[in-house]
Every structure is written in C-alpha cells, then in structure tokens.
Amino acid sequence: MNKLGRFLACLLVLATTASLADAGFLSKSKKKVSTKPKPRTILASKDKLKDSTYKKLEEKKRLNRREKSEIASAEMQAYKDLRNKGYDEVSNTKEAHMLRQYRLRNKKRRGLLRKREQSLSHILFPGVSPEEYTSGEEIWIYTDLVESKKTQVPFEVFDLPGFNEVKETKGKKTRRMRRNLGSRLQGYDLKPAPFEMFILKDTPCTPISQVNIQGKKLRWLRQIIERQYRVHLQLDSLPVLMRSKELNFAVRGFPVGFRSPGGDRKELFLYNHFKFTITYQESPEFEGIRITGFDVHPVSIKHEIPKDGEELSSVSTCTGFDIENDPSQYVALDVEHEGGVPVVFSYDVQWIKNDLDWTDRWDVYLIGSPDDDIHYYSIINSLMIVLFMTGATATIMIRTLRKDIAGYNEMQALEEVAEETGWKLVHGDVFRPPSFSPMMLSVLVGTGAQLGMAVVLAILLSVLKITSTMKKGQMLTSLILLYVLCGAAAGYVSSRVYKFCDAKNWKLNTMLTATALPGTFVVLFAFLNIFLSIAGAATAVSFLTILVLFLLWVCVSAPLVFVGAFVGLKMPTIEVATRTNQISRIIPEAQLVGHPALTMMMGGVLPFGSVCIELAFIMSAMWLHQIYYVMGFLLAVVFILFATCAQVSIVLCYLQLCAEDHRWWWKSFWNCATAGVYLLLYSLWFLTSRLHLVGVLPVVVYVTYMTMISVCFGIFCGAAGFISSFWFTRTIYGAVKVD
C-alpha cells in the first residue's frame, strides 16, 4: 500500500510539473515581463469629453456613472466615425489598433480573479513572458495541422506535396513545444517547416522544392482543396494569419488552393508561393526584438521548371519580393494532364517594424469572436432556471413539506387513529432497494461522481492559471489524468450505494465501476482509430499512445477504484429513519402527468437548458476551430448545472412520493440523465446546420465523439439527480415520527 501511495504521489507531482512547465512557470530562460496596468486607450479625444471627465481619466481617478456613460457614448461615436472613414480593424496601423481595443474592451475588463485590466496575452497565456531575439539569430517556423471545417479528419503538413521534413538539430528540439498526452490524441506535433529564416533578415523569393504531382496524390490534393483545407503554421507561438485590409478580415491559416474565380467551376489551383510578413517591436526597455505578428499571403504562380542538371536556385521566375497572384500564371491541377503537374514551391520573408506592443499581439485573433456579454447572458439564463427551481423547491420544503411533517407528528403525538395519506404512506417501502439491477445503478452513480470531480478540478486548474486552454492538448491531458486520479471517488460512491442496497457481489461491482465506461470508450476509440489510420489522418493514434492510456487505466485508475471501494465497504451502512416492510405496497396506477416517460423527458429539459448557450461556444471551439478561454464562466455553468439537476430531481421525487410511488431510485437517475439525450439531439442539429461535413468518415468521427460526450454528460446529470434525491428522502423521512 505504501509503494502504491508513493507511486501515485510521484505521478501527481510529474503531471503538475508538466502543467507548470507548459504554462511557463518553470522557465528560467525567459525574463519577467512587467504586468503593470497600462493607461486606458480611448477613441474619444479631449474635445469630445468634458474637461472634468478628461482630467479624471488622466489622473486615473474613479469615474461616476454619468462620466462612464459620457465616455462610452463618445467612444461609440468615435468608433463609428473611424469605420465610416474606411479604417479597418485588422491591420497594424494606429487606428486599427484603437478600433480593436474598443471592440475587445469587455474581454480585458476587471473580473473576480483579475483585479485590474490586463492584455489578452496575459489572459490567454498566464505566466508566459515574451521571448526576445537578437539580429541575425536563426528562428524556425513550426508546422501545425492541415484542417477544415467541412471535415474532422486533419492531416499533417508534410502530407502535402512540396513540404519536406527537416532534420532537427539539437537547438530546434529544445525550442519545439513539449508534446503532452492530449496533443498526441489530437494529432498536434510541432515540427520545423522547410523555411530558413533569420531575425531582421529579409529573404527574397527562395525555392524550397520541386515535385511532380500526379495520380493518386493529385486526386487527393484536389479533394482537400474542394473541402477547404487550411494549412496552419506557428512562429513564436503565434498562428499564421491571413488578413485583408480591404475586406477587413483576419483568419488563421491559409488555404491549400482555390477554385477558379470564373469560368469552369471544376478547375482547381494550387498555392505554391508563400509571402511571409513578420512584424516586430523594438524598445529601450529590453534588448533585441519581440515578434508581434506573423502573416502570410499565398500566391499561385507557374514557376519556371529547371532543366535536368540545373540547380533549383536558378529558377528565373523566383526573384525579389514582387511575386503576386496573376490569373494567367495560376498553377492548375489538371487531372487530364499527361505526366502530372510539375510544381516549384517557394517563399519569401519580410520583416516590418511597428509600434504594436507584445502584450496586444493576440487582439487581432479575437476580432469577430463572441463578446463576453453573451457569456453573461448565458449565466443569467441559467440563473433564471435555477431561481425558478429554487422557488419550487422552497415551496415544497418550507410550506407543503413542513405542513405535512407537522401534521403527521401532531397525529402521532395525539395518538389519533387516521389513515395515512400522501408521501408518508410509503415510509415502509421508500428505502426498499430497486428491483432492477442495483449494481448497474451504483456503477453509474459512482462513474458520474468520478466524471464530475474530474471536470470541476480540470476547470479549477485552468481558472487558477495552472493550465491553459490555449496550450495544445493541455486541457485534454488534465481531464484524462484527473479522471484517472479520481477513480477512488468512483469506487467509494459506488460501493456505498451498492452496500446500502444490501447486495453481496461487491467484487463484480468494483470491477464494473473500474472498467464499464473506460472499456466501452476504448473499444469505440480503437475501431475509430483503425479507420483514421487507413485515411492517413493526423489524429490516428500510435500504438505507444494507446499503450500509455491502457497503462493509466490498468495501473492507476483501476487500483484507485478498488481502494475507494475498500474504504466504502468498510464503512457502516448508511442509516435511515424507517424500516422496510417485508411485503411491498401496491403502487396506484399513474396518471398521464406522472408517467415515467413524460417526467424523464421533462426533467432533462431544464438541466440541458441551463447550459445550452455556453454549450454552443464550446462546440464551436471543438469543431469550428474557434478560441474558447473563459473558464470562469464554464465553472459557474457547471455549478449551476449541478444545482439544476438537484432541484429538478427533488421536485419530481416529491411529486412521485405524493402519488404513493416508492420506486424513486432509477427514476431519480433518469429524470436528469435524459439531458444527455437532448445534448445528442443538439449535436445532430449542430451537424446539419453548422458543420456541413463532407464524406462518411468525418460524420462518423463527429457522431462517435459527440455520443461519448453525451453519455458522460447524461451520467453526470443522472448521478447528481440520484444523490440529491437520496439526501432528500433521508431528510424528510427522518423528520417524521414513524411507528
């Protein structure tokens, strides 16, 4: 037991250390960045504000409500004036920066854990300091994934023609981001791209490879262009960005190719030249430079194909920085072209100095993302549901239930002979173990407790800035490790419920608690991984990763479940105030309103409704590659979800007992667990209305993962409902005098 305890302690220390290192807390090579609050940037000039208000702003004094309203009106008018004059929000100009500051002001405002206004870099990457580079220093672009919103089957960048893997040096390996378990499961593997780059050194057009695209590779390339795949790269932890000042848009990644802008819609073209623009900041406050932007402008151009024996660097069409898109020079991917399509890939790099601060370099990535006010509306929507249910529960507990208990106790004290009615009538059967599979019920409740603890702890780590959702795979790693380490909670809760049901096969109960849900998901994941491997997807998991997951399950999670079950079985059985009759009462025929199917479907609506708005943001981040980082809102929503499940379960349980139906065990679980059914239905609506997936495999991937998530969501809600109803029944029957 001591060896097992030391092993688990070491594993927890290693997991925490890895999270801290990924978050930047253990980095010794980076300098400390100043976190002093900067003066507020406003669009309204001095002539648009009263002198007293402007003076308070300069002196950083507290503003009253009238002054805040005055500033807000002036800023809104100034924002409209700048937009009407044609200024964009995505470029690196001073006006664009001010417009972004105004648009993102709500994301930077003070919060419960943020005592002052901060930059988005501090919010998205807590504890990470800027890296400073010296002139002439070599720097590397790293490959991410080739992804599409139309399909959930990503590929590696090196699967594309023209991108050849670079042999890593020791320096490159030290700079590459550490891969965690979550990033391996999601297919993220940052590798150096074949672009040579040096700090502050402009690089004119440089060829990197020559390929002849034909046959199967050509057909596959046309397919991923039709499905709108985008290439994602990173430089200094910044995703590559495509932005247009004229169209006022900025998107991460660049497309592999494009359709013909006119004429034959079947004609497809390939981007083979990449114009990189890197913006940087210089300041006397630090040495060297800090990278503040990483942009790309893809170009399709028919480069001259070198003759046999000629070097690739001798391509005459690849010179200078003036290469632009010309319809007459597009690289067409013609499947009927004999001998394939010869293509030369090239790139150029330009370094541009600007005044954008390093702490504001992430602003442009969040332009167009939902405002934080929508999350507040989500919380208010959820709180309204909770308040409604709290009122109903309070009415039952304070008025009806209190009156019932007082009446029952008064009758017992006066020794009146009267027929019992209502919920007290079933006091001799209310704690009778369920007739249908008490083992399955205890396993589901224990598993729900394990899932709930793991999710809450993972969100708490993110809220406390120990982990970050912006780090590739870090959130998934936290969920997996915490789920494994919370196995003791599952074993304890399951054994306590199973022992109360007076069941004897505790070994099978513990085994099912440790293996039922993980085993089912492993089988589904293994079958799905086979198809992903056949398709060559980047998310296809290696045998080593599957082995690590198996060892975590067998060597850590399962033993912890047995430890929790051992402790739970050694504890005395949960005591109740009433004795169970030998013969069960006959249950009256239920009315239509109290039919189990109706109460189950009605009970699941409210828990799902309390999280449906926040759920839309989470699913957009999962499947539409958007950014989600407001973990404080998510933590509040989880607690609201638990409160909603508890109150829904208590109200429905009370109504059921008043109808003299003592079979509350399974019904209290399913009344809330049906929220998982609504989540699955919502995911199917999301599939048809938002994703528009192309192909069978992407749909299978999406439905499989959303089914797994819906099952976990339903089990958690059901466990919360059952535990609440169990506490409720013990409380009310313990408050009455029963012969």
N, C-alpha and C positions, 0 to 999 in steps of 0.2 A: 504493500500500500504506500510505503514511504517512497519507493522508487517511482511508482506511478505519479505520486504528487509532485516529485521533483521534475519528472518528465513534462508534466502539464505546465508547471511553472516556467520551465525553460522555453516551452513552445509559446506561451503567452508573452514572455519577455521578447522573444525573437520577433513575433508578429507586431508587437508595439514598437520595437526598434525599427523595423522595416517601414512602418507607417510614419514614424517620426522622421526617418531619413528621407522618405519620398516627399514629405511635406516641407523639408528644408530646415528642420530644427537642428539636425546633427551636422550640417555642412559647416566646415571650418574654413573653407577656401573662399567663401563669399563674405563681403563686407556687410556691415549692418547698415540698413537703409533708414533714413530718417522718417519717422511716422508722425511728425508734427502736422497738425491740420493746416491746410492751405487756405488763404482767404477765399471767400466765395466768389465765383465768377458769375457775373450777371450780365444779361444782354442790355438791360436798361441803362442808359447813360445818365449823367448827372442832371441834364436838362429835363429828363422825364420824371424825376423824383423831387419831392420837397427837400429843402436844404436840411431840415432836421433829420429826415429819414436817411439821406445820403451820409450825413455826419455820423449817425449811429452805425451805419454799415462800415465806414472807415475805421471807427473806433471799436468795432466788433462788440457792440453792446446788444443787450437783449431787445428784441423788437416786440411791440404790442400787436394786437390782432389787426388794427387798422393799417399799420405800417407794412405788415406782411401781405395784406390784401393789395396794398398800393404797389408793392414790388412785383407781386405775381401778375397784376394787370399790365404793368409796364413791360415785364419780360415777355408776356404772351404777345403783346402788340409788336415788340421789337423782333420777336421770332417770326411773326407773320410778315413784317416788312422785309427782313432779310431773305425769306423764302420767295417773296414776290419779286425781289430783285434778281432772282436766279441763282443765289448761293446754294451750294449743295451741302450735304451733311456727312459725306464720306471721304472727302479729300483731306489733305494735310494743311489746308490754309487756316489762318486765324479765325475767320468767320465760321468755317465748318466745325472747328473745334468748339467754338462758343455754342453753336447750334446743338452739337452732341451733348455738351454739358447741360443744356436746358432740357433736352429730351430725356436724359438719364438722371436727372436730379433726384427722382424718387428712389432710385436704386442705391444712391450714395448717402441718403439721409440717416440720421441717428436712429438707433434701434435699442432693444433691450440689452444686447451684448456689444453694441457699438455706441460708445459714449460720445463720439464726435464723428463728423463727416469724414469718410475715407474714400480713397480711389478704388476703382473696380479691381485693380491688380491686387490690392491688399485684401479685398473681399473674396476674390476668386482663388487666389494663391496665398493663403495666410502663411507668414513666416518665410516667404521666398524673397531673397534680395536680388537686386539687379546684377547681372554679370557684365563686367567691363572688359573691353578688348583693346589691344594696342595695335597701332598701324602696322600693316604687313603680316599680322598673325593669321594663320590658316584657320578657317571656320568651315563647318560642314552643314549641309542641308540633309535632313533625315527623311526617309520615306515613311508614310503612314499607311493608309489603305486606299484602295480604289472602290468607292461606294456609290450607291444610287438609291434614291428614294423610291424608285419603282421596283426594286428587288432587295431582298435582305440577304443576298449572297455576295459578300465583299471578296475582293481579290487582292493579292499583293501587287505593289507597283512593278516589281520585277517580272511579273507575268506578262506585262505589256512589252511589245517589241521596242527596241531602242534603249531600254533601261537595263544596263548590265550591272550585276552586283560588283561592288568594290571590295577588295580585300582590306579588312580593317587593320589599322595599326593599333598599337597599344594606347596611343593618345585618343584615338577615335572610340575605343572601347570604354575608356574611362569617362568620356563625355556622353556616351549613349545612356539613355534613361534605363534604370533598372526595370526589368520585366517582373511583374508580380503574377500571382495565380489568376487574378481576374483579367489582366491584359492578355494572358495566354488563352484563356477561354474565349475572349472576344476577338482574338486574332491580331492584336496590336503587337508589332515588333519593329521598333525604330532601327533602321539600318541606313548607313550613309549612302546618299544618292550620288550618281556619277557626275557631279559638278564640282570642279575645282574653284575655290573661292578664297580670297584673301581680303582682310579688313582694309577698307578705303581704297581698294584697287579695282578700278573699272575693268571689266573683261569684255572685249568686243566679241562679235559672233565667233563661237568656237564649236566645231563639230565634235560630237561625242561618240557616234556610232553610225554604221551603215548596215541596213538589213534589207532583205528581200522578203516581203510579206506575201505569202501565197497559201493556197489550200485551206486546211482546217484553221490555221491561225488567222487568215484573212476573214473567213466567215465568222469566227469568234469575235474578232475585232469589230466587225460591222454590227454584230449583235449587241455588244456592250455600248457602242455609240448610240444605237437605237434606243437602248434602255437608259440612256442619260447618265452613264457612269462618270464620276468626277475623281480626279487624282488629288490626293491630299499629301502635302509635304509640310515639314516643320523646320524653322530656323530659330534658335534661341528660345525654344518653347512656344513660338508664335506660329499658328497655322497659316499657310499661304493663303493670300486673299486676292480675289479679283474684284476690282471696283471701277465704277464708271462715274466720272464727274457729271457727264451729260445726262445720264439716266438716273443718277442719284441712287445707286445700289452698290452693295458690297456683299459678296458671298464667299464662303470658304471653299477652297479647292478650285480646280479648273477642269473643264470637260475634256474627255479623251479626243473627241471630234465633234462634228456637227453635220446637220442635214444641209442640203442645197437650199440657199435662201430663196431661190426661184427656179422655175422650170421643173425638171424631173425630181419629185419628192423622194424617190428611191436612191438618189445619188448621195453618197456619204463622203465626207472629207476628214482628213486626219490632221491634228495639230502636231507639228514636228519641230517647232522652234519656240523656245521659252525665254521671254524677256523678263528677267528678274530685276525688281527695283527694291533696294534696301534703304530705308530711312534711318537716320541715327541722330543722337543727341550728344552734344559736347557742352561741358560746363566746367568752370574752375573748381566746383565742389568735389569733383572726382577726376581721376586720371583715366585717360583713354576715352572710349566712346561707349554709348549704350544703344543697342538696337531698339528702335521704336516702331518699325513697320517692315512687313515682308509681303511684297506684292508680285504678281505675275501677270503678264499679258501674253497669252498663247497665240501663235501665228502658224498658219498653214502655208508653206512655200515649197515649190519644187526646186530643191537644190540640185546643182549640177552633180551628176553621179561620177565619181572618179573612175578613170580607166584602170585596167589591170596594171598593177605595179605602181600606181600613183598613191601618194600618201593622202590620208583623209583630210589633213590640214590644208591641202592645196585646192580645196573647193572654192572656186572663184565667186560663187553666189553668197558665200558666208563671210562677209567683211563688215566692220563697223557696227553701228547701232541703229541703222536706218531701216531695218527689215520690218515691214508691216504687211498686213493682210491685203492681198490683191486677188480678186476673183479669177483673174486669168492665170494665177500661179498656185491655185489650191491643189493639194495632194488628194486626188480622188482614189477611193478604194473600190476599184472596179473588179468584180469577181470574174468578169469575162476576159480580163487582160491576160494574155498568154505570157507565161514565165513569171507571173507575180507582179507585185508593185515594189520597185526599189525606192527606198526612202533613206535620206540622211537626216539624222537628228542633231540639233544644235541648240545653243543657248547663249545669252549674253547677260552681263550683270552691270548695273549702275548703282552707285552709292550717292544718296542725296541727303544733305543736312537739313534739318528743320528744327523748329522750336518746341515740338511736342514733347512733353515730359514722359519719362519712362512709366510713371505710375498711371498715365492716361492712355497707354497704347492699346488697351483692351476695349476702349469705349466703342470703337467702330464695329467690333464684332457683335455687340449687343444692340446696335441700332435696328429697330424693327421687331425686337423681341417683346413679349407681353410686358406691360408695365406692372410694377409691384402692387398698384391699386387693385388689379384684378385678383391677386392673391388675397388681399384684404377682403374683397367681396366674397371670395371662396370661404374664408374663415367666418365672415358674418353669416353666410348662407348656412354653414354647418352649425354655428352657434344658435341660429334661429330654430333649427331642428332639435338641438339639444334642449333649448329652453322650452319648446313645446312639449317634449317628452318629460322634462323635469316637472312641468306643471301637472301633467297627467299622473306621473309617479307620486308627486307630493299630495295630490288629491286622494290617491289610493292609500298612501301610507299615513297621512295625517287625519283625513276626515273619515273615509269609509272604513279603513282597516282599524283605526283607533276606536271608532264607534263599535265595530264588531267585537273587538277584543274586550272592551269594557262591558258590553252586553253579555258576552259569554261568561266572563269572570263573575259578573253580578249574579247570573243564574246559578252558577256553581256555588257561590257563597250562600245564597238563599235556599239551596237545595231544592230548587223548583224542578218539577218533572215536566220537561217540554222536549219536543222533538228538535234535534239539532238540524240546522239548515246551513246552506252555503258552504264555504270552504272548510269550516271546522268539521263538517260531516265526514270528510275523508281523511281525518287525522290518523286513523289506523292503517291507511294504505299509502299515504303520501311519500313515505320513505321506503316503500317496497321496491327492491331492485328491478330494473327494467327486464321484462320477459325476453326481449330480443337483444342478444349479443351485448352484454355489459362489457365484454372485453374490447369489442370494437369501439364502443363509446369512450372507454377510458383511454384507449390508444389515441383516438382523435383529439380528445381534450388535452392530453399530455403533449401531443405534437403541436397543437395550437399554442400552448403556453411557450414551447420552445421557439416557435416562429415569432411570436410577439416579442419575447425578450431579445432575440437576435436583432430584429428590425429596430426596436427602440434604442438599443445600445449602439447600433451602427449609426443611426441618425444623431445620437448624442455625441459620438466621436467626431462627426462632421461639424456639428454645431460648436463644439469646443475647439475646433480648428486643429484637431489631431490628424484627421484625414480630410481629403478634398475631393469633391465630385469631379473636378477638372482634371485630376490625375488619372491617366488611362488605367481603368480596371481597378482602381483603389477601392471604390465603393463596393464592387462585387467581391473583392478579396475580403473586405471587412465582414460582409454578410456571411460568406462561407465560413470563415474562421469563427465568428461569433455563434453561428448556428451549431457548429461542431462543439464549441465550448459550453453551449447552453444545453447539452444533452442531459446533464444532471437534472435540470428543471423538468424536462420531459419525463424522465424516469420517476421522479418524485411525485409529480402531479398524477401521472397515470396509475402508479401503484396505490396512491391514497384513494383515488376514486374506485379502483378495482377492489381494494380491500374492503371498502365500505359496502360494496355490492355482495360481500361475503362469498366471492369467487375464490377458487383454490389453485387454479393453474397459473400461478404467478410467473413461472419461467417463460411460458409461451407469451404472456402479456408483455414481459420485458423485452423479449426477442422481437415481437411485432412493433413495439414502440421504437426500438432501435433501427429496424430495417424496413418497415412498411413504406413510409413516404420516400426516404432516400433510395430504397431499392426500386420502387416504381419509376422514379425520375431517372435513375441511372440507366434503366432499360430503354426508356424513351430517348434519352440523350445518346445512348450508344447506337441505336438504329438511325437516328437523325445524323449522327456523325459519319456513318457509312455513306449516306447519300451526299453529304457535303464533301467528303473526301473524293468521291467519284467526280463531282463537279469541279474539284480543284479550288474550293473556297478557302479564303484565309482563316475562316472560323473553324475549319476542320482541326480538331484537337489531336495532338500527338499521343502516342501510347504512354510516354513518360508522364504527361499531364494527367491522363486518366488514371495512371498508377498512383500518382500523388493524391488525387481525390479519393481513390479507393483506400489508401493507407490512412488518410484523415478519418474516413468513415469507420474503418475496421479497428484502427489502433487508438483512436481518440474518442470519437463520438459514441460508439457502442459501449466501450468501458465506462464512460461517464454516465450513460443511461443506466447501466447496471448499478453503479454507485448510488445514483439518485433513487433507484428502485429499492435498493437495500436499505437506505435510510428511511424511505417512506413506509416500507413493510415492517420495519422495526418499531415505528411509532404506533401508539394505540389507535384503534379505530375511531373515526370521527363520531362524536356523541351527538345524539338528537334527543329532543324532549318527549317524543311519543314512541310508543311501542307499535310494532307492525302486527296486524291481525293475521291469523293463520289462513283465513279464507278471504279472498279478495272481494270487494264490493262490486256489484253490477253497475256498470257505467251507463248513465242515461243516454239515450240517442241524441247525438249532437245536432244542433240546429245548423242551418246553412252558413250563418255568420261565423260559427265556431268550427267549421270544418277544417281539419288539419291542413289540407292543400291550400285553402284560402289564407289561413293565418301564416303559413310559411311564405307564400308569395308576398303577402302584405308586410310581413316582418322584415324581409330582405330589402324592401324598397328604401326604408329610411337609412340604414347604415350605408347603402350604396349612394344615396342622395347626399349624404354628408361629406362624401369625398369625391363626387363626380367631377366637380370643377377642377380641383387640383389634379385629379387623375388625367384630365386632358393635357395638362402641361407635362406630366411625367411620361405619358405615351408619346407625345410629340418629341420629347428628348430621346426616348428609346428608339423610335422607328423613323423619325424625320430628321435626326441628327441636329436637334436644337440644343441649346445650353440650358441646363437646369441646375441652380446652385442655392436656391432659397430653402435650406434645410430647416431653418427655424419655423417657417410656415408648415413644412411637412411634419415636423414633430408635433405641432399644435393640432394638425389634422388627425394624426394617429391617436392622440388622447381623446379628441372629440369622437372619433370612430368607436373607441372602446366605450366611452360614456353612452353613446347612442345604442350600441349593441346591448349594454347592460340594462338600460331603461326600457328598450323595446321588449327584451326578454322578460323583465319583471312584470310589465303591464300584461303581456299575453299570458304569462304563467298565472297571474292572479285571476284573470278572466276565466282561464281554464279550470282552476280550482273551484271558483264560484259555480261553475257548471257541473261540479261534482265529478270531474275527470282527473284522476290522480296520476295519469300517465304523462308526467311532465318531463321526464328525463330526456328522451330523444327529441320531443317536440321543442324543448328549450334550446337544443342544439341546432335543429334545422330551421327554427324561426329566424335565426340570424345567419346561418350558413348559406342560405339561399342568396345572400348578397353576392356570393361568388358566381351564381348563375347570371345575375344581372351584369357583373363585370365581363363575363364571357360574351353575353349578348352585345354589350357595348363595344367590345373589341371587334366583333364581327361587323358592327356598323362602322367602326373606325376603319376597318379593312376596305369596305366598299366605298366609303365617302371620302377618305383622306389619302389612302395609300395608292390605290390603283396599281397593285402589283401585277407584274407580267411574268408568266411562267408558272409551272406547277410547284417546283421546289421552293421558291420564295413564299408561296401561300402555305405550304406545309410547314416551313420553318416558323412563320408567324403564328399559325394556329397552334402548333405544338407548344411554343413558349408561352403564349397567352393562356392556353389551357392549364399549364403548370402554375402560372401566376394566379389564375382564377381559383384553382384548387387550394393553394396556400392561403389566399385571401378568405375563401369560404371557411377553411378550417380554423383560422384565427378568429373570425367573427363568431363561428359556432362555439368555440371554446370560451370566448368572452361571455356569450349568452348563457351557456350552461353554468359556468362558475357563478355568475350573478344570480341566476335562478336558484341555485343550490344554497347560496347565502340567504336569499330572500325567504325560502321555505323554512330553513332552520330558524331564522329570526322570528317569523310570525307565529310558528307553532311553538316556539319556546316562550312566547309571551302570553299564552293562554293556559288556563288550568284544565288539564285533561285527566279524566279518571284512568 
